[in-house]
Amino acid sequence: MEVRIDAGLFEQLKKCPVSFQNEFRKVYQLLKAADKPTEIKGILYLRKNCYKITIRNSRIILKIDEKKALIGLFLYNEFLV
């Protein structure tokens, strides 16, 4: 699957600990290799073309159009509270 990351997410990830960034990288790599996002632990279906990535207590939006995925911004970032 072709995966893109929203530019704003990079700025938000910089404020997170390195261990969290590494966990995000793992999910990103798994998503690139997956046929369906729900094959990956921590990704849940919300509604049409919209999924939620859960890493620790943080949540990130994921939108899918055919075989293209866009990882959007945080819905909730435990490190910015």
A tleap script that builds the chain and sets N, CA, C and O, in Angstrom:
source leaprc.protein.ff14SB
mol = sequence {
  NMET GLU VAL ARG ILE ASP ALA GLY LEU PHE
  GLU GLN LEU LYS LYS CYS PRO VAL SER PHE
  GLN ASN GLU PHE ARG LYS VAL TYR GLN LEU
  LEU LYS ALA ALA ASP LYS PRO THR GLU ILE
  LYS GLY ILE LEU TYR LEU ARG LYS ASN CYS
  TYR LYS ILE THR ILE ARG ASN SER ARG ILE
  ILE LEU LYS ILE ASP GLU LYS LYS ALA LEU
  ILE GLY LEU PHE LEU TYR ASN GLU PHE LEU
  CVAL
}
set mol.1.N position { 0.849 -1.167 0.000 }
set mol.1.CA position { 0.000 0.000 0.000 }
set mol.1.C position { 0.902 1.241 0.000 }
set mol.1.O position { 1.906 1.286 0.712 }
set mol.2.N position { 0.541 2.229 -0.792 }
set mol.2.CA position { 1.268 3.496 -0.807 }
set mol.2.C position { 0.825 4.326 0.396 }
set mol.2.O position { -0.368 4.562 0.583 }
set mol.3.N position { 1.775 4.766 1.203 }
set mol.3.CA position { 1.459 5.487 2.436 }
set mol.3.C position { 2.136 6.857 2.422 }
set mol.3.O position { 3.339 6.964 2.183 }
set mol.4.N position { 1.351 7.893 2.679 }
set mol.4.CA position { 1.876 9.251 2.816 }
set mol.4.C position { 1.614 9.724 4.245 }
set mol.4.O position { 0.692 9.255 4.913 }
set mol.5.N position { 2.443 10.661 4.696 }
set mol.5.CA position { 2.288 11.213 6.039 }
set mol.5.C position { 2.069 12.713 5.919 }
set mol.5.O position { 2.801 13.397 5.204 }
set mol.6.N position { 1.065 13.221 6.617 }
set mol.6.CA position { 0.774 14.652 6.635 }
set mol.6.C position { 1.980 15.400 7.207 }
set mol.6.O position { 2.574 14.973 8.198 }
set mol.7.N position { 2.332 16.515 6.576 }
set mol.7.CA position { 3.502 17.286 7.004 }
set mol.7.C position { 3.376 17.765 8.447 }
set mol.7.O position { 4.376 17.831 9.161 }
set mol.8.N position { 2.180 18.096 8.881 }
set mol.8.CA position { 1.968 18.551 10.252 }
set mol.8.C position { 2.263 17.479 11.288 }
set mol.8.O position { 2.610 17.794 12.426 }
set mol.9.N position { 2.128 16.220 10.905 }
set mol.9.CA position { 2.389 15.133 11.844 }
set mol.9.C position { 3.869 15.076 12.210 }
set mol.9.O position { 4.212 14.739 13.344 }
set mol.10.N position { 4.756 15.405 11.257 }
set mol.10.CA position { 6.188 15.399 11.558 }
set mol.10.C position { 6.507 16.371 12.695 }
set mol.10.O position { 7.301 16.055 13.580 }
set mol.11.N position { 5.891 17.548 12.668 }
set mol.11.CA position { 6.119 18.535 13.727 }
set mol.11.C position { 5.612 18.006 15.069 }
set mol.11.O position { 6.258 18.204 16.098 }
set mol.12.N position { 4.469 17.341 15.060 }
set mol.12.CA position { 3.925 16.792 16.296 }
set mol.12.C position { 4.782 15.639 16.820 }
set mol.12.O position { 4.959 15.494 18.029 }
set mol.13.N position { 5.317 14.816 15.904 }
set mol.13.CA position { 6.141 13.673 16.317 }
set mol.13.C position { 7.456 14.120 16.945 }
set mol.13.O position { 8.001 13.426 17.803 }
set mol.14.N position { 7.968 15.274 16.524 }
set mol.14.CA position { 9.217 15.779 17.088 }
set mol.14.C position { 9.099 16.026 18.590 }
set mol.14.O position { 10.097 15.973 19.309 }
set mol.15.N position { 7.895 16.292 19.062 }
set mol.15.CA position { 7.660 16.588 20.469 }
set mol.15.C position { 7.452 15.317 21.305 }
set mol.15.O position { 7.310 15.381 22.526 }
set mol.16.N position { 7.436 14.179 20.632 }
set mol.16.CA position { 7.232 12.894 21.318 }
set mol.16.C position { 8.583 12.246 21.617 }
set mol.16.O position { 9.564 12.527 20.928 }
set mol.17.N position { 8.650 11.384 22.633 }
set mol.17.CA position { 9.901 10.681 22.935 }
set mol.17.C position { 10.325 9.766 21.791 }
set mol.17.O position { 9.503 9.337 20.982 }
set mol.18.N position { 11.610 9.480 21.740 }
set mol.18.CA position { 12.171 8.642 20.678 }
set mol.18.C position { 11.527 7.260 20.673 }
set mol.18.O position { 11.301 6.695 19.603 }
set mol.19.N position { 11.230 6.709 21.837 }
set mol.19.CA position { 10.612 5.379 21.895 }
set mol.19.C position { 9.247 5.388 21.203 }
set mol.19.O position { 8.895 4.422 20.526 }
set mol.20.N position { 8.478 6.461 21.364 }
set mol.20.CA position { 7.189 6.576 20.688 }
set mol.20.C position { 7.392 6.707 19.184 }
set mol.20.O position { 6.659 6.098 18.404 }
set mol.21.N position { 8.379 7.494 18.772 }
set mol.21.CA position { 8.675 7.660 17.347 }
set mol.21.C position { 9.044 6.328 16.711 }
set mol.21.O position { 8.662 6.058 15.572 }
set mol.22.N position { 9.784 5.494 17.435 }
set mol.22.CA position { 10.146 4.167 16.919 }
set mol.22.C position { 8.919 3.278 16.761 }
set mol.22.O position { 8.814 2.535 15.785 }
set mol.23.N position { 7.995 3.348 17.707 }
set mol.23.CA position { 6.756 2.573 17.594 }
set mol.23.C position { 5.937 3.041 16.390 }
set mol.23.O position { 5.334 2.227 15.691 }
set mol.24.N position { 5.919 4.344 16.153 }
set mol.24.CA position { 5.212 4.873 14.987 }
set mol.24.C position { 5.851 4.360 13.695 }
set mol.24.O position { 5.145 3.998 12.755 }
set mol.25.N position { 7.183 4.329 13.647 }
set mol.25.CA position { 7.885 3.820 12.458 }
set mol.25.C position { 7.513 2.364 12.171 }
set mol.25.O position { 7.340 1.981 11.013 }
set mol.26.N position { 7.391 1.561 13.218 }
set mol.26.CA position { 7.018 0.153 13.051 }
set mol.26.C position { 5.627 0.041 12.422 }
set mol.26.O position { 5.419 -0.742 11.495 }
set mol.27.N position { 4.685 0.824 12.932 }
set mol.27.CA position { 3.326 0.801 12.383 }
set mol.27.C position { 3.351 1.267 10.928 }
set mol.27.O position { 2.673 0.687 10.080 }
set mol.28.N position { 4.122 2.300 10.639 }
set mol.28.CA position { 4.241 2.824 9.268 }
set mol.28.C position { 4.783 1.748 8.327 }
set mol.28.O position { 4.244 1.561 7.236 }
set mol.29.N position { 5.830 1.044 8.728 }
set mol.29.CA position { 6.410 -0.008 7.887 }
set mol.29.C position { 5.424 -1.162 7.685 }
set mol.29.O position { 5.313 -1.695 6.581 }
set mol.30.N position { 4.717 -1.545 8.730 }
set mol.30.CA position { 3.723 -2.612 8.608 }
set mol.30.C position { 2.593 -2.197 7.670 }
set mol.30.O position { 2.098 -3.012 6.891 }
set mol.31.N position { 2.190 -0.942 7.745 }
set mol.31.CA position { 1.113 -0.436 6.904 }
set mol.31.C position { 1.517 -0.461 5.433 }
set mol.31.O position { 0.691 -0.754 4.568 }
set mol.32.N position { 2.777 -0.158 5.144 }
set mol.32.CA position { 3.256 -0.182 3.759 }
set mol.32.C position { 3.185 -1.594 3.174 }
set mol.32.O position { 2.973 -1.758 1.973 }
set mol.33.N position { 3.359 -2.597 4.010 }
set mol.33.CA position { 3.376 -3.980 3.542 }
set mol.33.C position { 2.001 -4.642 3.581 }
set mol.33.O position { 1.821 -5.716 3.008 }
set mol.34.N position { 1.036 -4.024 4.241 }
set mol.34.CA position { -0.274 -4.655 4.438 }
set mol.34.C position { -1.219 -4.420 3.258 }
set mol.34.O position { -1.105 -3.429 2.537 }
set mol.35.N position { -2.155 -5.357 3.080 }
set mol.35.CA position { -3.215 -5.194 2.089 }
set mol.35.C position { -4.385 -4.415 2.678 }
set mol.35.O position { -5.002 -3.592 2.003 }
set mol.36.N position { -4.676 -4.686 3.937 }
set mol.36.CA position { -5.763 -3.999 4.642 }
set mol.36.C position { -5.201 -3.429 5.939 }
set mol.36.O position { -4.412 -4.096 6.607 }
set mol.37.N position { -5.590 -2.211 6.309 }
set mol.37.CA position { -5.061 -1.630 7.542 }
set mol.37.C position { -5.473 -2.383 8.802 }
set mol.37.O position { -4.750 -2.359 9.797 }
set mol.38.N position { -6.613 -3.042 8.772 }
set mol.38.CA position { -7.078 -3.752 9.963 }
set mol.38.C position { -6.260 -5.015 10.256 }
set mol.38.O position { -6.454 -5.646 11.295 }
set mol.39.N position { -5.347 -5.388 9.352 }
set mol.39.CA position { -4.455 -6.522 9.595 }
set mol.39.C position { -3.436 -6.187 10.674 }
set mol.39.O position { -2.819 -7.084 11.249 }
set mol.40.N position { -3.257 -4.907 10.947 }
set mol.40.CA position { -2.221 -4.442 11.869 }
set mol.40.C position { -2.824 -4.194 13.244 }
set mol.40.O position { -3.868 -3.556 13.378 }
set mol.41.N position { -2.154 -4.705 14.250 }
set mol.41.CA position { -2.602 -4.503 15.624 }
set mol.41.C position { -2.568 -2.998 15.942 }
set mol.41.O position { -1.578 -2.318 15.669 }
set mol.42.N position { -3.642 -2.504 16.511 }
set mol.42.CA position { -3.697 -1.101 16.897 }
set mol.42.C position { -4.380 -0.197 15.882 }
set mol.42.O position { -4.483 1.010 16.103 }
set mol.43.N position { -4.849 -0.765 14.765 }
set mol.43.CA position { -5.587 0.033 13.782 }
set mol.43.C position { -7.030 -0.444 13.771 }
set mol.43.O position { -7.311 -1.618 13.531 }
set mol.44.N position { -7.937 0.484 14.033 }
set mol.44.CA position { -9.357 0.167 14.115 }
set mol.44.C position { -10.151 0.946 13.077 }
set mol.44.O position { -9.843 2.103 12.790 }
set mol.45.N position { -11.165 0.313 12.519 }
set mol.45.CA position { -12.065 0.942 11.559 }
set mol.45.C position { -13.003 1.897 12.297 }
set mol.45.O position { -13.592 1.529 13.313 }
set mol.46.N position { -13.144 3.137 11.779 }
set mol.46.CA position { -14.081 4.097 12.359 }
set mol.46.C position { -15.326 4.248 11.496 }
set mol.46.O position { -16.442 4.009 11.957 }
set mol.47.N position { -15.133 4.638 10.261 }
set mol.47.CA position { -16.228 4.769 9.303 }
set mol.47.C position { -15.629 4.712 7.903 }
set mol.47.O position { -14.422 4.520 7.760 }
set mol.48.N position { -16.435 4.873 6.885 }
set mol.48.CA position { -15.992 4.733 5.496 }
set mol.48.C position { -14.660 5.442 5.248 }
set mol.48.O position { -14.549 6.655 5.426 }
set mol.49.N position { -13.654 4.674 4.837 }
set mol.49.CA position { -12.316 5.157 4.484 }
set mol.49.C position { -11.575 5.819 5.640 }
set mol.49.O position { -10.597 6.527 5.399 }
set mol.50.N position { -11.990 5.625 6.852 }
set mol.50.CA position { -11.387 6.309 7.996 }
set mol.50.C position { -11.054 5.293 9.103 }
set mol.50.O position { -11.900 4.496 9.509 }
set mol.51.N position { -9.816 5.344 9.573 }
set mol.51.CA position { -9.336 4.424 10.593 }
set mol.51.C position { -8.634 5.203 11.700 }
set mol.51.O position { -8.310 6.379 11.537 }
set mol.52.N position { -8.405 4.534 12.825 }
set mol.52.CA position { -7.712 5.135 13.956 }
set mol.52.C position { -6.511 4.261 14.291 }
set mol.52.O position { -6.643 3.055 14.500 }
set mol.53.N position { -5.330 4.891 14.340 }
set mol.53.CA position { -4.109 4.208 14.759 }
set mol.53.C position { -3.920 4.506 16.247 }
set mol.53.O position { -3.887 5.669 16.650 }
set mol.54.N position { -3.799 3.470 17.050 }
set mol.54.CA position { -3.576 3.652 18.485 }
set mol.54.C position { -2.173 3.160 18.828 }
set mol.54.O position { -1.833 1.998 18.608 }
set mol.55.N position { -1.366 4.074 19.373 }
set mol.55.CA position { -0.026 3.748 19.852 }
set mol.55.C position { 0.044 4.256 21.286 }
set mol.55.O position { -0.087 5.453 21.540 }
set mol.56.N position { 0.251 3.340 22.211 }
set mol.56.CA position { 0.181 3.651 23.643 }
set mol.56.C position { -1.187 4.271 23.913 }
set mol.56.O position { -2.209 3.645 23.629 }
set mol.57.N position { -1.228 5.503 24.464 }
set mol.57.CA position { -2.508 6.169 24.715 }
set mol.57.C position { -2.831 7.208 23.651 }
set mol.57.O position { -3.851 7.891 23.749 }
set mol.58.N position { -1.988 7.340 22.645 }
set mol.58.CA position { -2.193 8.334 21.590 }
set mol.58.C position { -2.960 7.731 20.428 }
set mol.58.O position { -2.908 6.525 20.182 }
set mol.59.N position { -3.675 8.600 19.715 }
set mol.59.CA position { -4.459 8.161 18.563 }
set mol.59.C position { -4.180 9.075 17.372 }
set mol.59.O position { -4.089 10.294 17.520 }
set mol.60.N position { -4.044 8.469 16.182 }
set mol.60.CA position { -3.732 9.193 14.950 }
set mol.60.C position { -4.751 8.781 13.900 }
set mol.60.O position { -5.126 7.611 13.822 }
set mol.61.N position { -5.206 9.744 13.086 }
set mol.61.CA position { -6.192 9.460 12.045 }
set mol.61.C position { -5.494 8.861 10.814 }
set mol.61.O position { -4.365 9.229 10.490 }
set mol.62.N position { -6.176 7.943 10.142 }
set mol.62.CA position { -5.682 7.300 8.928 }
set mol.62.C position { -6.821 7.273 7.921 }
set mol.62.O position { -7.900 6.759 8.215 }
set mol.63.N position { -6.583 7.830 6.724 }
set mol.63.CA position { -7.597 7.819 5.670 }
set mol.63.C position { -7.090 6.982 4.511 }
set mol.63.O position { -5.932 7.095 4.108 }
set mol.64.N position { -7.969 6.137 3.976 }
set mol.64.CA position { -7.618 5.230 2.892 }
set mol.64.C position { -8.498 5.538 1.675 }
set mol.64.O position { -9.720 5.625 1.795 }
set mol.65.N position { -7.879 5.701 0.519 }
set mol.65.CA position { -8.576 5.830 -0.758 }
set mol.65.C position { -7.965 4.814 -1.709 }
set mol.65.O position { -6.820 4.962 -2.137 }
set mol.66.N position { -8.735 3.777 -2.040 }
set mol.66.CA position { -8.277 2.658 -2.854 }
set mol.66.C position { -7.015 2.067 -2.227 }
set mol.66.O position { -7.096 1.529 -1.123 }
set mol.67.N position { -5.867 2.142 -2.872 }
set mol.67.CA position { -4.629 1.586 -2.317 }
set mol.67.C position { -3.685 2.669 -1.814 }
set mol.67.O position { -2.492 2.412 -1.650 }
set mol.68.N position { -4.190 3.872 -1.567 }
set mol.68.CA position { -3.383 4.973 -1.053 }
set mol.68.C position { -3.851 5.328 0.345 }
set mol.68.O position { -5.049 5.450 0.602 }
set mol.69.N position { -2.890 5.494 1.249 }
set mol.69.CA position { -3.213 5.822 2.632 }
set mol.69.C position { -2.568 7.149 3.006 }
set mol.69.O position { -1.455 7.454 2.577 }
set mol.70.N position { -3.277 7.933 3.810 }
set mol.70.CA position { -2.751 9.186 4.328 }
set mol.70.C position { -2.833 9.134 5.849 }
set mol.70.O position { -3.917 9.027 6.423 }
set mol.71.N position { -1.668 9.211 6.490 }
set mol.71.CA position { -1.628 9.278 7.943 }
set mol.71.C position { -1.720 10.753 8.292 }
set mol.71.O position { -0.842 11.544 7.946 }
set mol.72.N position { -2.795 11.109 8.981 }
set mol.72.CA position { -3.057 12.505 9.297 }
set mol.72.C position { -2.498 12.913 10.637 }
set mol.72.O position { -1.480 12.380 11.077 }
set mol.73.N position { -3.148 13.847 11.285 }
set mol.73.CA position { -2.690 14.402 12.551 }
set mol.73.C position { -3.183 13.578 13.737 }
set mol.73.O position { -4.013 12.681 13.592 }
set mol.74.N position { -2.655 13.901 14.902 }
set mol.74.CA position { -3.083 13.239 16.131 }
set mol.74.C position { -4.532 13.606 16.434 }
set mol.74.O position { -4.929 14.764 16.307 }
set mol.75.N position { -5.306 12.622 16.830 }
set mol.75.CA position { -6.625 12.871 17.420 }
set mol.75.C position { -6.422 13.182 18.897 }
set mol.75.O position { -7.099 14.037 19.469 }
set mol.76.N position { -5.475 12.471 19.500 }
set mol.76.CA position { -5.093 12.717 20.890 }
set mol.76.C position { -3.616 12.354 21.032 }
set mol.76.O position { -3.200 11.262 20.644 }
set mol.77.N position { -2.820 13.284 21.594 }
set mol.77.CA position { -1.399 13.049 21.800 }
set mol.77.C position { -1.138 13.119 23.295 }
set mol.77.O position { -1.252 14.187 23.898 }
set mol.78.N position { -0.792 11.999 23.890 }
set mol.78.CA position { -0.574 11.932 25.333 }
set mol.78.C position { 0.599 12.786 25.804 }
set mol.78.O position { 0.705 13.075 26.996 }
set mol.79.N position { 1.478 13.193 24.898 }
set mol.79.CA position { 2.670 13.946 25.278 }
set mol.79.C position { 2.469 15.459 25.184 }
set mol.79.O position { 3.343 16.217 25.604 }
set mol.80.N position { 1.352 15.907 24.648 }
set mol.80.CA position { 1.084 17.341 24.517 }
set mol.80.C position { -0.008 17.835 25.449 }
set mol.80.O position { -0.506 18.950 25.290 }
set mol.81.N position { -0.380 17.019 26.413 }
set mol.81.CA position { -1.456 17.392 27.333 }
set mol.81.C position { -0.904 18.236 28.454 }
set mol.81.O position { -1.651 18.653 29.338 }
savepdb mol mol.pdb
quit
